[in-house]
């Protein structure tokens, strides 16, 4: 897809991967509508991206989702790319998790993206095509035991894109799933509950930046890819999980056991 002149609606755009992706889309000549809860940060990103449409609010709220799409159409008259980037995690065993927090995470990670897709698809069909981008995680390809409920939401997001791809093909609408590994953002610090395994904190120096992840996302849109795993090393984990599940369990259990031994309040 040639992004010059295309209209992109991007959630979770005030910081991290979302803000970095907004800037790259802008550099490619796209017209932007961006959504996030932080008004100040969102206004800064909007200004840096040539006066993008900025919708402040929580996308788990139906009124905010509708306003985001309506304001995009009101400004630009079309919608070509929807990027479902907003999400949240939690580092609590599934059998101990607060179900109110779990339901809130599903609302943000699964249901809000699906409902935005439902709002966006009629406009894409009218335009003769488009692309839906779901930002999942490597946890959407390989179950992570310290991240159980989050993993479930990201598997759901991957499955949504994979099935929608078939449903929407007759309308010229494509689906891209982005599966980042460890990205150096504030994601871990802003989780709903718990903390990552100590070993993962120590591996942060090997993670990628938000800018690197965003660049891979935008390249995926431009090249009409189905799936982007970044860094590419993440591709090695999925075959291990599929073809050698016991070895995968053994490796992940070692990391998880470190969490239980090293967990701090």
N, C-alpha and C positions, 0 to 999 in steps of 0.2 A: 504494500500500500504506500502510495506517495502521500506523505502527511501534509504537504503544502496546501493550505486552505481547508484541510479537514477540521471538523469540530470534535473536540475531545472533552468528555465529562469525566472528571477524576475525583475520587473520594479519598479521604485521608491525606489531603494535599498540603497541610500546614507545616509538615516537618518530615524528616527522614526520606524514605523511598518516594513518597508522594510528592514532596516539594522538589526533589531532584528530578523526578520524571516530568513534572510540570515545566521545569526550565528547559529540559531537552526537547519536549514536544514543541515548546515555544520557539526554540532555536531551529526546529525543522519546518517552521512556518504554520504550525497548527493553531487553530483558534480554541481557546480554553475556557471551560467552566469548571471551577474547583470548589470542593466541599470539605469542610472540617468544622470542629467545634470551637477552636481557638480563633476568635475574631481578629486579634492583633496579628498573629502569625499568618493567618490566611490573607489579610490585607497586604502584608509585606510581599508574600508570594505573588499575589495578583498584580501588584505594582511592578514587580520584577518581570512578569510575563506579559507586559504590554497592556495592562488593564483588563485582565481576564474577569469573567463573571465570577463573583465570589459569593457563595451561599454558606452562611454560618449556621450550624446546627448539628444535631445528632441524627445520623441517617437511620437509626432504629425508629425514628419518629416518621410516620407516614407523611405528615404535612411537609417535613423537610425534604423527603425524597421527591415528592411531587413538585415542590417549589424548585428544586435543583433542575429537574427536567424542563419544567415550564419556563424558567428563566433562560435556560440554554436555548430553547426553541425561540423564545421571544427575541433574544439578541441576534441569533445567527440563522434562524429559520430551518435548521437541520441538526441532526446528531449522527456522527459517523463512528465514533469510538467511545465505548463505555469502559472505564477502568475501575473495577471494584478492588480498591487497594486498602481501605480502612479495615482494621482488625485488631484483636486483642488476645492475649494469652493468659494462661494461669498454670502455675507449677505446684499443683496439689494432687495427691493420689485420688483417683476417681471415686474410691469408696469413702473418702473423707470430704470431698468437695461440697461447698455450699451450693445447693441446687438453684438458689436465686442467682448466684453468680454464673453458674453453668448456663442457665436459660438466657441470661443477659449476653453471654458470649455467643451462644447460638444465634441470638437475634442480630448481633453485629456481624458475625463471621459468615453466616449462612442465609438467614432469612432476608436481611436487608439487601444483600447483593441480588438475590433472586427477584425480589420485588422491584428493584431498580431495573433489572433485565426486562421484566414485564412492562415497565413504563417505557423503556428505550426501544424495544423491538418494533412497535408500530411505526415509529419515526424512521428507523433504519429500513424497514420494508418500503416505506413511502419513498425513501431516497434510493432504493434499488440495491441496498447492501450496507455492510458495516462490519464492525468487529467488537466482540465482547472479550474483555481481558479480565480474568480472575487472578488476583495475586494470592496464591495458596502458600505452600511451604514444602520443603523437603519432607516435613512431617505429614504432608498429604500423600506421600509416596511410600514412606517407611514409618511404621508406628514407633513412636518414642515413648517409653514407659514413664518418664518423668513429666510428660506433657500429654497425658492420655486424652482428656476432654478436648484440648486444643487440636490434637491429632485427628480426632473424630470429625471436628468441624472442617478441617482442611481436606480430609478425604472426601467429605461431602461436596466441598467446593470443586475439587478435581472431577468428581463424578458428574456434577452438574454440567461442567463445561464439555466433558466428553460425550454426554448424551445430547446436550443442546446442539452440538456441532452437527449431528445428524438431523435433528428436528429443523434446524434453521438453514440448512444447506440450500433448499429450494428458493430461499429468499435472498441468497447471496450474502448471508451473514456468517462470518467466521468466528471461531472461538479459540482463544489463546489462554493457556494456563501457565503462570509463572511460579516457579518453585525455588525460592531462595533458600540457601543454607544460613550460616551465621552471618548476619549483617550488622555492622557497627552502627547501631541506632540506639534510641532510648527505649526500644521495645521491651527488653528484659526488665528495665527499671520501672516500667509502667504496667506490668502485668497485674491482673486482678487480685492474685494471691500467690504466695509462695515465692520461690527464687529458683534459678537454674542450678544444676549440679555444679559443685565447685570446679570440676574438671572442665566444664564448658566455659566458665568464667576465665580459666587459665588459657583456654584456646582462642580467646577473643582476638588476640594479636594475629591469628591466622584468618580472621574473617575478612569479608569484603566490605567496601564502603557502600553507603546508600547510593552514591553516584554511579558506582560500577553496576549495582543491581538495576538501577533505573535505566542505564544505557543498554543493558541486556534486554530489558523489557521493551524499550522503544525499538530496538533492532528486531525483536520478535514480531512486533506489529508491522514494521516495514517489510519484513520478509515473509509475512503471512504464515508464521510458524504455528504449530499446534501446541507445543510445550517448550518452555525455556527453563532449564535447570541451571542455577548459577550459585556458586562456581561450578564448572563442569564436572569437578570431582564428585559432585553429588550423584551423578549418573551411576557411579560404581556401587552406591549403597542399595539401589533398587534391585539389581540382579542378585546381590548377596541375600537380600530379604526373600526374593522369590525362589531362587534355586538352592540356597543354603540357609533355610530359616533357623536351624539350630545354631549355626555359627553366628547368624545375625543376632539371635536372642542372647547368646553368650556374650557377645561384644557389648550390646546395649545394657545387659544386666550388670556388667562390670562398671559402666558409667553410673547406672542407677544406684548400685550398691554404694558407690562413692557419695552420691547425694544423701542417702540415708545416714551414712557415717559422718558426713561433714556438714549436715544441714544446720543452719543458724537461724535464730528467730529474727 
